[in-house]
Amino acid sequence: MAYQIKVYIKHIKPAIWRRLIVPGNITFSQLHQIIQAAFGWLDYHIYKFECDKIVVTVPDDDYAPGELYGEDIIEINSKTTII
């Protein structure tokens, strides 16, 4: 199974976006790498994916779970598979 997704940069005009087709069994870490390649970026920043009250990000040892995004947020490791 594959998914077609549209990735865009918020608050930029004109709109900068990419349409990607990705396998459904990749991890969020792999999705991050695909997005980096699609935009020609060099992976200089940490990342997070958000959906409702779920945040997927790279763990930060300097902060306790819930400290960065709030107690009602569920944090998931970036190695989690998308589907």
LOMI-559968 format. One record per atom (N, C-alpha, C): x, y, z; residue number from 1; atom name. Coordinates in Angstrom, 2 decimals, decimal comma. Layout:
BEGIN
<lumlo u="X" v="Y" w="Z" num="NUM" atomo="CA"/>
...
This chain:
BEGIN
<lumlo u="0,83" v="-1,17" w="0,00" num="1" atomo="N"/>
<lumlo u="0,00" v="0,00" w="0,00" num="1" atomo="CA"/>
<lumlo u="0,89" v="1,24" w="0,00" num="1" atomo="C"/>
<lumlo u="0,48" v="2,26" w="-0,73" num="2" atomo="N"/>
<lumlo u="1,22" v="3,51" w="-0,78" num="2" atomo="CA"/>
<lumlo u="0,25" v="4,67" w="-0,55" num="2" atomo="C"/>
<lumlo u="0,79" v="5,79" w="-0,11" num="3" atomo="N"/>
<lumlo u="-0,01" v="6,98" w="0,13" num="3" atomo="CA"/>
<lumlo u="0,55" v="8,14" w="-0,66" num="3" atomo="C"/>
<lumlo u="-0,36" v="8,96" w="-1,18" num="4" atomo="N"/>
<lumlo u="0,05" v="10,20" w="-1,82" num="4" atomo="CA"/>
<lumlo u="-0,19" v="11,31" w="-0,81" num="4" atomo="C"/>
<lumlo u="0,84" v="12,09" w="-0,50" num="5" atomo="N"/>
<lumlo u="0,71" v="13,16" w="0,47" num="5" atomo="CA"/>
<lumlo u="1,19" v="14,47" w="-0,14" num="5" atomo="C"/>
<lumlo u="0,64" v="15,56" w="0,35" num="6" atomo="N"/>
<lumlo u="1,08" v="16,89" w="-0,06" num="6" atomo="CA"/>
<lumlo u="1,73" v="17,53" w="1,15" num="6" atomo="C"/>
<lumlo u="2,97" v="17,95" w="0,99" num="7" atomo="N"/>
<lumlo u="3,73" v="18,57" w="2,06" num="7" atomo="CA"/>
<lumlo u="3,97" v="20,02" w="1,67" num="7" atomo="C"/>
<lumlo u="3,62" v="20,93" w="2,55" num="8" atomo="N"/>
<lumlo u="3,82" v="22,34" w="2,23" num="8" atomo="CA"/>
<lumlo u="4,42" v="23,08" w="3,41" num="8" atomo="C"/>
<lumlo u="5,03" v="24,22" w="3,11" num="9" atomo="N"/>
<lumlo u="5,63" v="25,05" w="4,14" num="9" atomo="CA"/>
<lumlo u="4,61" v="26,12" w="4,53" num="9" atomo="C"/>
<lumlo u="4,27" v="26,16" w="5,79" num="10" atomo="N"/>
<lumlo u="3,28" v="27,12" w="6,28" num="10" atomo="CA"/>
<lumlo u="3,83" v="28,54" w="6,22" num="10" atomo="C"/>
<lumlo u="2,93" v="29,48" w="6,02" num="11" atomo="N"/>
<lumlo u="3,22" v="30,91" w="6,10" num="11" atomo="CA"/>
<lumlo u="4,20" v="31,40" w="5,05" num="11" atomo="C"/>
<lumlo u="4,26" v="30,74" w="3,90" num="12" atomo="N"/>
<lumlo u="5,13" v="31,15" w="2,80" num="12" atomo="CA"/>
<lumlo u="4,26" v="31,46" w="1,58" num="12" atomo="C"/>
<lumlo u="4,51" v="32,60" w="0,97" num="13" atomo="N"/>
<lumlo u="3,81" v="32,96" w="-0,27" num="13" atomo="CA"/>
<lumlo u="4,84" v="33,36" w="-1,29" num="13" atomo="C"/>
<lumlo u="4,80" v="32,86" w="-2,50" num="14" atomo="N"/>
<lumlo u="3,83" v="31,87" w="-2,97" num="14" atomo="CA"/>
<lumlo u="4,06" v="30,52" w="-2,30" num="14" atomo="C"/>
<lumlo u="3,05" v="29,69" w="-2,36" num="15" atomo="N"/>
<lumlo u="3,10" v="28,38" w="-1,70" num="15" atomo="CA"/>
<lumlo u="4,27" v="27,54" w="-2,22" num="15" atomo="C"/>
<lumlo u="4,95" v="26,90" w="-1,29" num="16" atomo="N"/>
<lumlo u="6,03" v="25,96" w="-1,63" num="16" atomo="CA"/>
<lumlo u="5,56" v="24,59" w="-1,13" num="16" atomo="C"/>
<lumlo u="5,43" v="23,64" w="-2,04" num="17" atomo="N"/>
<lumlo u="4,91" v="22,34" w="-1,65" num="17" atomo="CA"/>
<lumlo u="5,46" v="21,25" w="-2,56" num="17" atomo="C"/>
<lumlo u="5,32" v="20,01" w="-2,10" num="18" atomo="N"/>
<lumlo u="5,70" v="18,83" w="-2,87" num="18" atomo="CA"/>
<lumlo u="4,62" v="17,78" w="-2,70" num="18" atomo="C"/>
<lumlo u="4,31" v="17,08" w="-3,78" num="19" atomo="N"/>
<lumlo u="3,39" v="15,94" w="-3,71" num="19" atomo="CA"/>
<lumlo u="4,27" v="14,69" w="-3,75" num="19" atomo="C"/>
<lumlo u="4,11" v="13,82" w="-2,76" num="20" atomo="N"/>
<lumlo u="4,96" v="12,64" w="-2,62" num="20" atomo="CA"/>
<lumlo u="4,12" v="11,37" w="-2,58" num="20" atomo="C"/>
<lumlo u="4,64" v="10,31" w="-3,10" num="21" atomo="N"/>
<lumlo u="4,03" v="8,99" w="-2,96" num="21" atomo="CA"/>
<lumlo u="4,98" v="8,17" w="-2,10" num="21" atomo="C"/>
<lumlo u="4,48" v="7,72" w="-0,96" num="22" atomo="N"/>
<lumlo u="5,33" v="7,00" w="-0,01" num="22" atomo="CA"/>
<lumlo u="4,70" v="5,66" w="0,34" num="22" atomo="C"/>
<lumlo u="5,52" v="4,65" w="0,63" num="23" atomo="N"/>
<lumlo u="4,99" v="3,36" w="1,07" num="23" atomo="CA"/>
<lumlo u="4,30" v="3,50" w="2,42" num="23" atomo="C"/>
<lumlo u="3,28" v="2,71" w="2,65" num="24" atomo="N"/>
<lumlo u="2,54" v="2,79" w="3,91" num="24" atomo="CA"/>
<lumlo u="3,24" v="2,16" w="5,09" num="24" atomo="C"/>
<lumlo u="4,32" v="1,44" w="4,85" num="25" atomo="N"/>
<lumlo u="4,99" v="0,74" w="5,96" num="25" atomo="CA"/>
<lumlo u="6,30" v="1,40" w="6,38" num="25" atomo="C"/>
<lumlo u="6,49" v="2,69" w="6,02" num="26" atomo="N"/>
<lumlo u="7,72" v="3,36" w="6,44" num="26" atomo="CA"/>
<lumlo u="7,55" v="3,93" w="7,84" num="26" atomo="C"/>
<lumlo u="8,67" v="4,24" w="8,47" num="27" atomo="N"/>
<lumlo u="8,63" v="4,87" w="9,79" num="27" atomo="CA"/>
<lumlo u="8,55" v="6,39" w="9,61" num="27" atomo="C"/>
<lumlo u="8,23" v="7,08" w="10,67" num="28" atomo="N"/>
<lumlo u="8,23" v="8,54" w="10,62" num="28" atomo="CA"/>
<lumlo u="9,64" v="9,08" w="10,37" num="28" atomo="C"/>
<lumlo u="10,64" v="8,39" w="10,88" num="29" atomo="N"/>
<lumlo u="12,02" v="8,77" w="10,62" num="29" atomo="CA"/>
<lumlo u="12,33" v="8,68" w="9,12" num="29" atomo="C"/>
<lumlo u="11,86" v="7,64" w="8,46" num="30" atomo="N"/>
<lumlo u="12,06" v="7,50" w="7,02" num="30" atomo="CA"/>
<lumlo u="11,27" v="8,57" w="6,26" num="30" atomo="C"/>
<lumlo u="10,05" v="8,87" w="6,71" num="31" atomo="N"/>
<lumlo u="9,26" v="9,93" w="6,08" num="31" atomo="CA"/>
<lumlo u="9,99" v="11,26" w="6,19" num="31" atomo="C"/>
<lumlo u="10,58" v="11,51" w="7,32" num="32" atomo="N"/>
<lumlo u="11,38" v="12,73" w="7,50" num="32" atomo="CA"/>
<lumlo u="12,49" v="12,80" w="6,45" num="32" atomo="C"/>
<lumlo u="13,19" v="11,69" w="6,24" num="33" atomo="N"/>
<lumlo u="14,28" v="11,67" w="5,25" num="33" atomo="CA"/>
<lumlo u="13,75" v="11,92" w="3,83" num="33" atomo="C"/>
<lumlo u="12,59" v="11,36" w="3,50" num="34" atomo="N"/>
<lumlo u="11,99" v="11,57" w="2,18" num="34" atomo="CA"/>
<lumlo u="11,64" v="13,05" w="1,99" num="34" atomo="C"/>
<lumlo u="11,06" v="13,66" w="3,00" num="35" atomo="N"/>
<lumlo u="10,71" v="15,08" w="2,91" num="35" atomo="CA"/>
<lumlo u="11,97" v="15,93" w="2,76" num="35" atomo="C"/>
<lumlo u="13,03" v="15,60" w="3,50" num="36" atomo="N"/>
<lumlo u="14,29" v="16,32" w="3,38" num="36" atomo="CA"/>
<lumlo u="14,81" v="16,27" w="1,95" num="36" atomo="C"/>
<lumlo u="14,78" v="15,10" w="1,34" num="37" atomo="N"/>
<lumlo u="15,27" v="14,93" w="-0,03" num="37" atomo="CA"/>
<lumlo u="14,38" v="15,68" w="-1,03" num="37" atomo="C"/>
<lumlo u="13,07" v="15,63" w="-0,82" num="38" atomo="N"/>
<lumlo u="12,13" v="16,26" w="-1,75" num="38" atomo="CA"/>
<lumlo u="12,32" v="17,78" w="-1,82" num="38" atomo="C"/>
<lumlo u="12,67" v="18,38" w="-0,69" num="39" atomo="N"/>
<lumlo u="12,86" v="19,83" w="-0,65" num="39" atomo="CA"/>
<lumlo u="14,32" v="20,24" w="-0,85" num="39" atomo="C"/>
<lumlo u="15,22" v="19,26" w="-0,93" num="40" atomo="N"/>
<lumlo u="16,63" v="19,59" w="-1,09" num="40" atomo="CA"/>
<lumlo u="17,28" v="20,10" w="0,18" num="40" atomo="C"/>
<lumlo u="16,70" v="19,73" w="1,34" num="41" atomo="N"/>
<lumlo u="17,22" v="20,18" w="2,62" num="41" atomo="CA"/>
<lumlo u="18,33" v="19,25" w="3,10" num="41" atomo="C"/>
<lumlo u="19,11" v="19,71" w="4,07" num="42" atomo="N"/>
<lumlo u="20,28" v="18,98" w="4,53" num="42" atomo="CA"/>
<lumlo u="20,14" v="18,44" w="5,95" num="42" atomo="C"/>
<lumlo u="18,92" v="18,32" w="6,46" num="43" atomo="N"/>
<lumlo u="18,67" v="17,68" w="7,76" num="43" atomo="CA"/>
<lumlo u="19,36" v="18,38" w="8,92" num="43" atomo="C"/>
<lumlo u="19,23" v="19,71" w="8,97" num="44" atomo="N"/>
<lumlo u="19,86" v="20,48" w="10,04" num="44" atomo="CA"/>
<lumlo u="19,00" v="20,66" w="11,28" num="44" atomo="C"/>
<lumlo u="17,71" v="20,36" w="11,20" num="45" atomo="N"/>
<lumlo u="16,81" v="20,65" w="12,32" num="45" atomo="CA"/>
<lumlo u="16,09" v="19,38" w="12,78" num="45" atomo="C"/>
<lumlo u="15,70" v="19,39" w="14,05" num="46" atomo="N"/>
<lumlo u="14,87" v="18,30" w="14,54" num="46" atomo="CA"/>
<lumlo u="13,49" v="18,44" w="13,90" num="46" atomo="C"/>
<lumlo u="12,66" v="17,45" w="14,03" num="47" atomo="N"/>
<lumlo u="11,36" v="17,49" w="13,39" num="47" atomo="CA"/>
<lumlo u="10,30" v="16,93" w="14,31" num="47" atomo="C"/>
<lumlo u="9,05" v="17,24" w="13,95" num="48" atomo="N"/>
<lumlo u="7,92" v="16,62" w="14,63" num="48" atomo="CA"/>
<lumlo u="6,77" v="16,55" w="13,66" num="48" atomo="C"/>
<lumlo u="5,97" v="15,51" w="13,81" num="49" atomo="N"/>
<lumlo u="4,73" v="15,34" w="13,07" num="49" atomo="CA"/>
<lumlo u="3,60" v="15,43" w="14,09" num="49" atomo="C"/>
<lumlo u="2,55" v="16,15" w="13,76" num="50" atomo="N"/>
<lumlo u="1,42" v="16,32" w="14,69" num="50" atomo="CA"/>
<lumlo u="0,12" v="15,88" w="14,03" num="50" atomo="C"/>
<lumlo u="-0,70" v="15,20" w="14,80" num="51" atomo="N"/>
<lumlo u="-2,04" v="14,83" w="14,36" num="51" atomo="CA"/>
<lumlo u="-2,92" v="14,80" w="15,60" num="51" atomo="C"/>
<lumlo u="-3,83" v="15,75" w="15,69" num="52" atomo="N"/>
<lumlo u="-4,68" v="15,90" w="16,88" num="52" atomo="CA"/>
<lumlo u="-3,79" v="16,01" w="18,12" num="52" atomo="C"/>
<lumlo u="-3,90" v="15,06" w="19,03" num="53" atomo="N"/>
<lumlo u="-3,12" v="15,12" w="20,27" num="53" atomo="CA"/>
<lumlo u="-1,95" v="14,14" w="20,27" num="53" atomo="C"/>
<lumlo u="-1,52" v="13,77" w="19,08" num="54" atomo="N"/>
<lumlo u="-0,37" v="12,86" w="18,96" num="54" atomo="CA"/>
<lumlo u="0,78" v="13,63" w="18,33" num="54" atomo="C"/>
<lumlo u="1,94" v="13,54" w="18,94" num="55" atomo="N"/>
<lumlo u="3,16" v="14,16" w="18,40" num="55" atomo="CA"/>
<lumlo u="4,20" v="13,08" w="18,20" num="55" atomo="C"/>
<lumlo u="4,77" v="13,04" w="17,02" num="56" atomo="N"/>
<lumlo u="5,84" v="12,10" w="16,71" num="56" atomo="CA"/>
<lumlo u="7,10" v="12,93" w="16,52" num="56" atomo="C"/>
<lumlo u="8,12" v="12,64" w="17,31" num="57" atomo="N"/>
<lumlo u="9,33" v="13,44" w="17,25" num="57" atomo="CA"/>
<lumlo u="10,53" v="12,62" w="17,69" num="57" atomo="C"/>
<lumlo u="11,69" v="13,19" w="17,54" num="58" atomo="N"/>
<lumlo u="12,92" v="12,58" w="18,02" num="58" atomo="CA"/>
<lumlo u="12,98" v="12,84" w="19,52" num="58" atomo="C"/>
<lumlo u="13,17" v="11,81" w="20,35" num="59" atomo="N"/>
<lumlo u="13,22" v="12,03" w="21,80" num="59" atomo="CA"/>
<lumlo u="14,35" v="12,99" w="22,17" num="59" atomo="C"/>
<lumlo u="14,10" v="13,82" w="23,16" num="60" atomo="N"/>
<lumlo u="15,09" v="14,77" w="23,66" num="60" atomo="CA"/>
<lumlo u="15,36" v="14,43" w="25,12" num="60" atomo="C"/>
<lumlo u="16,56" v="13,97" w="25,40" num="61" atomo="N"/>
<lumlo u="16,92" v="13,54" w="26,75" num="61" atomo="CA"/>
<lumlo u="16,88" v="14,67" w="27,78" num="61" atomo="C"/>
<lumlo u="16,88" v="15,92" w="27,32" num="62" atomo="N"/>
<lumlo u="16,87" v="17,06" w="28,24" num="62" atomo="CA"/>
<lumlo u="15,48" v="17,36" w="28,81" num="62" atomo="C"/>
<lumlo u="14,44" v="16,73" w="28,26" num="63" atomo="N"/>
<lumlo u="13,08" v="17,02" w="28,70" num="63" atomo="CA"/>
<lumlo u="12,32" v="15,73" w="29,01" num="63" atomo="C"/>
<lumlo u="11,51" v="15,79" w="30,03" num="64" atomo="N"/>
<lumlo u="10,67" v="14,65" w="30,40" num="64" atomo="CA"/>
<lumlo u="9,51" v="14,54" w="29,41" num="64" atomo="C"/>
<lumlo u="8,96" v="13,34" w="29,22" num="65" atomo="N"/>
<lumlo u="7,80" v="13,20" w="28,33" num="65" atomo="CA"/>
<lumlo u="6,68" v="14,17" w="28,75" num="65" atomo="C"/>
<lumlo u="6,10" v="14,85" w="27,81" num="66" atomo="N"/>
<lumlo u="5,03" v="15,80" w="28,10" num="66" atomo="CA"/>
<lumlo u="5,49" v="17,20" w="28,40" num="66" atomo="C"/>
<lumlo u="6,76" v="17,38" w="28,69" num="67" atomo="N"/>
<lumlo u="7,27" v="18,70" w="29,07" num="67" atomo="CA"/>
<lumlo u="7,31" v="19,66" w="27,88" num="67" atomo="C"/>
<lumlo u="7,64" v="19,17" w="26,70" num="68" atomo="N"/>
<lumlo u="7,73" v="20,05" w="25,53" num="68" atomo="CA"/>
<lumlo u="6,37" v="20,36" w="24,91" num="68" atomo="C"/>
<lumlo u="5,47" v="19,40" w="24,89" num="69" atomo="N"/>
<lumlo u="4,23" v="19,55" w="24,13" num="69" atomo="CA"/>
<lumlo u="2,98" v="19,53" w="24,99" num="69" atomo="C"/>
<lumlo u="3,13" v="19,41" w="26,29" num="70" atomo="N"/>
<lumlo u="1,97" v="19,40" w="27,18" num="70" atomo="CA"/>
<lumlo u="1,61" v="18,01" w="27,64" num="70" atomo="C"/>
<lumlo u="0,98" v="17,95" w="28,79" num="71" atomo="N"/>
<lumlo u="0,65" v="16,67" w="29,41" num="71" atomo="CA"/>
<lumlo u="-0,40" v="15,88" w="28,64" num="71" atomo="C"/>
<lumlo u="-1,27" v="16,57" w="27,89" num="72" atomo="N"/>
<lumlo u="-2,34" v="15,85" w="27,19" num="72" atomo="CA"/>
<lumlo u="-1,90" v="15,36" w="25,82" num="72" atomo="C"/>
<lumlo u="-0,64" v="15,53" w="25,49" num="73" atomo="N"/>
<lumlo u="-0,10" v="15,09" w="24,20" num="73" atomo="CA"/>
<lumlo u="0,51" v="13,70" w="24,37" num="73" atomo="C"/>
<lumlo u="0,26" v="12,83" w="23,42" num="74" atomo="N"/>
<lumlo u="0,88" v="11,51" w="23,41" num="74" atomo="CA"/>
<lumlo u="2,10" v="11,60" w="22,51" num="74" atomo="C"/>
<lumlo u="3,27" v="11,35" w="23,06" num="75" atomo="N"/>
<lumlo u="4,50" v="11,39" w="22,27" num="75" atomo="CA"/>
<lumlo u="4,87" v="9,99" w="21,82" num="75" atomo="C"/>
<lumlo u="5,22" v="9,87" w="20,54" num="76" atomo="N"/>
<lumlo u="5,58" v="8,58" w="19,96" num="76" atomo="CA"/>
<lumlo u="6,97" v="8,69" w="19,38" num="76" atomo="C"/>
<lumlo u="7,76" v="7,66" w="19,53" num="77" atomo="N"/>
<lumlo u="9,11" v="7,63" w="18,97" num="77" atomo="CA"/>
<lumlo u="9,05" v="7,69" w="17,46" num="77" atomo="C"/>
<lumlo u="10,02" v="8,37" w="16,86" num="78" atomo="N"/>
<lumlo u="10,05" v="8,54" w="15,40" num="78" atomo="CA"/>
<lumlo u="10,29" v="7,23" w="14,64" num="78" atomo="C"/>
<lumlo u="10,66" v="6,17" w="15,35" num="79" atomo="N"/>
<lumlo u="10,88" v="4,87" w="14,68" num="79" atomo="CA"/>
<lumlo u="9,58" v="4,10" w="14,51" num="79" atomo="C"/>
<lumlo u="8,47" v="4,66" w="14,99" num="80" atomo="N"/>
<lumlo u="7,16" v="4,04" w="14,86" num="80" atomo="CA"/>
<lumlo u="6,75" v="4,01" w="13,39" num="80" atomo="C"/>
<lumlo u="6,15" v="2,90" w="12,97" num="81" atomo="N"/>
<lumlo u="5,67" v="2,79" w="11,60" num="81" atomo="CA"/>
<lumlo u="4,41" v="3,62" w="11,44" num="81" atomo="C"/>
<lumlo u="4,25" v="4,25" w="10,28" num="82" atomo="N"/>
<lumlo u="3,13" v="5,12" w="10,02" num="82" atomo="CA"/>
<lumlo u="1,81" v="4,36" w="10,11" num="82" atomo="C"/>
<lumlo u="1,71" v="3,20" w="9,48" num="83" atomo="N"/>
<lumlo u="0,49" v="2,40" w="9,53" num="83" atomo="CA"/>
<lumlo u="0,72" v="1,19" w="10,39" num="83" atomo="C"/>
